[in-house]
Amino acid sequence: MDERTETATLMVVDDTPANLNLLRDMLKGKNYRVLTFPDGRMALNAAAKNPPDLILLDIMMPEMDGFEVCKRLQADDVLKEIPVLFISALTEVTDKVKAFSAGGVDYVTKPFQFEEVSARVETHLRLRKMKIELEKYNLHLEERVNEQVKDISDSQLATLLAVSKMAEYRDDETGHHIERTRTFCRIIAEHLRTNPRYENSISDVYVENIFHAAPLHDIGKVGIADSILLKPGKLTFKQCEIMKTHTVIGANTLQTVRDKYPKNAFVNTGIAIARSHHEKWDGSGYPDGLAGEDIPLAGRIMALADVYDALRSKRPYKPAFSHEKSCGIILEGAGQHFDPAVIEVFHTVKSEFAAIRQQMADDAQ
C-alpha cells in the first residue's frame, strides 16, 4: 500500500449487507479505515460530521438512491470535494452518464473484481491528494507572484501534466503521445495566427495556453474501464458509446477547477479541448454534434493533432501508418472531419510534424 493512501478513510454505502461486509473486509485488508452505511441518509449525516476521503456508493437503494446522495454531496460546500466512486449493477450507458453528471468521478459495474476497485480507489485518492496540495499552494500563490506572472505557475503546470500522463500511461506506456500532440497544437496555432481571420484571437498567450492544456485532452480516460480502453479488437457499439464519454468526464473534471477560476483562460482552454476534440467540422462528431466554427478553435486544432499522431502510432487494432499515408487520410478529411483553415496550415507544416514524430518516437529513450 502506498504510504500516501494507507491512512485514508473510506465510506461504503450499500443497502445489501453482504456487499458492505465484502467491501469492508477487502478494503481493510489494504489498511484503509472503512465506515459502512446501509442507506444514503445515514451516510450523509455521518459525512457531514466527519468527511471521509472517498465514498464508494451503490445506486439502487430504497428511500434515497445513489444519484440523489451524490447530488446532495455536490450541493454541500464541504462535501462536494469528496470523490464518489459508484459501484452498481446498472450497466446501461445512460446510467453511467447520469452517475458522472451527478458528480461521480468513477464507475465500477457489479459483479466487480476487487483488484479493479482497489486500483481505482488508490488512483482517486492520489488525485484527491494532489488536488488538495494544489489548493493549498493556490492559497499562498497571490503572496508569491505579481500581477504580470501567469495565472498558473510552472509547478502547477507540471502537476497537471503529471496527472495527464497518469491517464495516458494506461494505453500509451511511453507518454510520448501527449508530448507530440501538444507540440503539434502549438505549431498549428502559431501558423494559424497569420490567417487574417485569427490574427486578433490567437495571441502569444493563446499559443502557450493550448500548448499547456493539450495534455488534458484525454484525461477523462481515467473513467473508462481497462476492458474497453485496452481491448485489442474492435469495440462493440455499446463499448464505443462508453468510450465516447471520456470527453464529458474530462470536461466535467476540469469544470470543478473553472468553478473556482472562471476567468482563467488556461482552464477554459483545457475544458474546450477535453470536450470537443472529437467533434467534426461537418457535425458528425461527439459528444455534442457541433459543426463548423461552433466547435471551439482549440478543439479543432487538437482534433487534427490527435488524429495525425493516432494514425502514425501502432494500436492493438491497426499498424502504424506512414507519414505519407497519414497525410493523405487527413487531407481527404478537409471540410468533413477537419476545419479547412486548420488543414491549410497542416499542409504547410506537415514536414515539421514528420520531424517531431521521428524525434519523439515511441521507442526513443
N, C-alpha and C positions, 0 to 999 in steps of 0.2 A: 504493500500500500504506500502510495506517495505521501510523504510527511506533510504535504500541504493540505491533504484532504482527510487524514486519518481521524481528526477530532471533529469532523463535521457532524452536524445534527440533521438527520433526515426525518421527514414526516411522511408516513404512508397512510393513505386514505382509501378504504375499500370496504364495502358492506359485506363481503364474504370473509368469514373468519379464517378459512383455510389459506386464502391469498395473503391476508395480513400476517399470519404466522409464518408462511413460507418466505415472504419478502423480509420480514423482521429477522428471521434466523440467518438468511443468506447475507443480508447487509451487515448484521452484527459480526458475522464471520470476517468481514472486511474492515472491522474496527471502527465502524460508524456508530454513532449514538442514534438509535431508532425509536421514534414515537409512532404509535399506531392508533388510528381512529376509525370507527365503523361508519361514520357519516360526516357529511360536509359541514354541518353546523358546529359540531363539536370541534372539528379541525380548525375552523375559522376562529372560534373563541380561543383555542389554545395558541394558535399562531399569533393572535393579537397580543397575548401576554408574553410569549416567548417565541419570536420569529425563528423558524428553522433556516438552515442554509439551502435546502432544496426540498421540494414536495413531489412525491410520486402519487398520482391521482387517478382513480378509476372514474369512468364516465357514468355508467349505468348504476345509479344509486337512488333509493327512494327519497322522497321529500325534496331533496336538492341534488341535482345531478352535477357531474364534474364540470360541465361548461359553466354552470351558474357559480360554482365555487370559485373557478378561475376568474370569472368576471368580477366577483366581489373582491378577490385579492387585488386585481388590477385597479379597482376603484379606491383602494386604500393607499395613501402616500407612502406608508412604511412597508406594507406587504407586497406592493406591486413589483418590487425588485427581486422577489424570491423566484428562482427558476422553477417552473412547473413542468414535470415530465409525465405525460399521460401514459397510462398502461391500461389498455382496453381491449375487449373482444370485438369491438366495432372495426370493420375492415374497409368500409367504403371510403373512397377518396373524399367525398363531401364531408364525412365525419372528421377526417384528419384535417382538412382545410378549416373546418369550424373550430377544431381544437386550437390550431395556430392562431386563428382570428380572435379567439377568446383570450389569448395571451400565453399559450403554452410554448415552450421552447423545443420540445421534442415529443415523439410519439412512438410507443412500442406496442405491437399487437400481441395479444394473448392467443395461444399459449406462448410464453416468451422463453428465450434462453437466458439464463442468468448472466452468462458471460457478456451478452449484449447489454443487458440492463446495467451491469457493473461498469462497463466501459463508458456508456452514455452518462451515467451518474458522475463518474470521475471527470469526464470531459466538461460537463456543465459546471461542476464545482470549480474547476480550474478557470473556466471563462468568467465565472462569478467573482473569483478572487482577483483576476486581472482587472475586471471592471471596477471593483471596489478600490483597488490600488490606483487605477486611473482617476477615479473620482477624488480620492484623497490628494492626488497630485494636482488636480484642477483647482482644489480649494486654495492652494498656495501659488497657483500659476500667475495670478494677477500681480503678486508681490515681486515676481521674478522677471517679468518682462515689461516692456513699454508698449505703447500703442502701435508702434511700427513693426513689432515682431509678429510673425504668423500666428493665427489663432491656435493652431495645433503645433506643438513643438516636435523636434526630431524624435524625442523619446516616445511620444505618443504615437507618432507615425510608425516607429519601429515596433511598438506593441501591436498596433493594428495589422501590420504586415505579418507579424508572428502568428496572430490569430488566423489570418487568411491562409497562411501556409499550413497551419494545422488542419484546416479543412481540405486544402489541396492535396496534402500528402496521402489522403485516403485513396485517391485514384491516380496520383502522379507523384511517385516517390522522390523524384528529383527536385520538385518545386520550381523547375525552370519555366513552366508554363506561365506562371504569374509574372515572372521577371521579363519574359519575352513580350507578353501581351501589354504590359504597362509601357514598355519601350515603344512598341508599335503604336499605341494610342498617342504617345507624346509626338511621335513623328507625324502622324496624320494631322493632329491638332496644329502643330507648328506650320505645316504646309497649307492647311485649310484656311488659316487666318489671312493668307494672301488673296483669297477669294473675296471680292468686294462685299458679298452678302454677309460675310462673317467677320470682317475686319473690326467691327465695333463690339462684337460679342465674344470673340476669342482674344483674351489678353494673356500676358505672361502668367498672371495668377491662375487663369483658367487652365493653361497648359500644365502648370505644376499640380493643380488640383486633380486633373484627370489622370496624371501620371501616378500620384499617390493613392487615388481612390480606385484605380483599375483593379488592384489585387482583391478588392472586396466583391468582385462580380459574382463569384461562386460561393460566397461564404454561407449561403443558405443550404449548401450540400451537407452541412453538419446535421441537418434534419432528415436526410434521406438514408434509408436502411442500406447496409452493405450489400444485401442480397439483390438490390436493384442497382445501386451505384456501381458495383463491381461485377455485375452479371456479364459473363463472357459472350453470350449470344444476344440475339435481338430481343428487345423488351416487348412485352405484351402491351396492348392498348392501355390496360389499367395501370401497368407499371410506368408507361410513358406519362400518363396523367399525374402520377405521384412524383415522378422525376421533375416535371414542369413546375411543381410547387416550390422548388428551391429558389425561384426568383422572388416569390412572395415572402417566403421565410426569411431570406436575406434582407429584403427591403424592410420588413416589419422589425427585424432585429435592429437595424440601423435607425429605424424611426424612433426607438426609445432614446437614442442619443440626440436626435434632432429635437425631441420634446424639450430638452434642456438647452440646446444651442440652435434655435430655429433659424438664425441668420447665418449660420456657419456654412460657407459655400462648399467647403470640402465634404462635409457630411451630406449635404444636399446632392452633391455630385455622386457620392457613393450610393445613395438611395436610388438615384436615377439609373445608374449603371446596373446595380443588382437587379432591379425590377424589369428594365426594358432591353437588356442586351440580347434577348431572344425575340424581340419584335422584328417584323419585316416591313420594308418600305411599302409593299402592296397590301398590308393589313392582315396577312395570313399568319403572323407570329403569335406569341403568347407572352404574358398572361392576359393582356388587355385587348389584344387585336388592334393596336394603334397602327395608323398608316401615315406615310409621308412625314411632314415636319411636326405632326402631333407627337412623334416619338422624340424624346429628349435627345439633343445632339450628342451628348456623352454616350447614350445608349447606341446610337447609330455608328459612332466611331468604334465603340467596344465590340459591336457585332462583327465588324469586318476583321478586327484584330483577333478575336476569339476563333472565328471560323478559319482564318488562314492558319493559325497555329494548330488547330484541330486537324485540318487536312494534312499538314506536314508531319503530324505525330502518329505513331503506331498506337492502335487501340485494340481491345480484345476482339472487336468485330470488323477491323479493317487494317490494312497495312499503311505505312507512312507513304503519302503521295509525294512526288517530286515537286519542286518549286514551279516548274512549268505547268504541270497538270493542275496544281492548286490555283495558280493564277488564272488558268483558263476557266475553272469552275466559278471562281469569284467574279470574273469579268462577265460571265454569262448571267450572273445574278443582278446586274445593274438594272435598277428600276423595278426589280421584283423583290429580291431579298435585301439589297443594299441601296442606300442613298446614292444617287448618281454623282453628287458632288464628292462624296467620300470615295467612290470608285475612281473618279477622275484623279484624285490625289494618289490613290493606291497605284494607278497605272504609272504615275511619275516616280514613285518611291519604291516600287516592288523590288528593285535590286538591293535596296537597303534592308528590306525585310529578309531577303535571302541571306545577306551577310550576317545579320543578327541571329537568324535561325542557326546558321553554321557555328557562329561564335558561342551561342548558348545552347548547344545541342544537349539532348538528354543524357548522352554518355560522357559529356565534358566533366572534368574534375574541377 
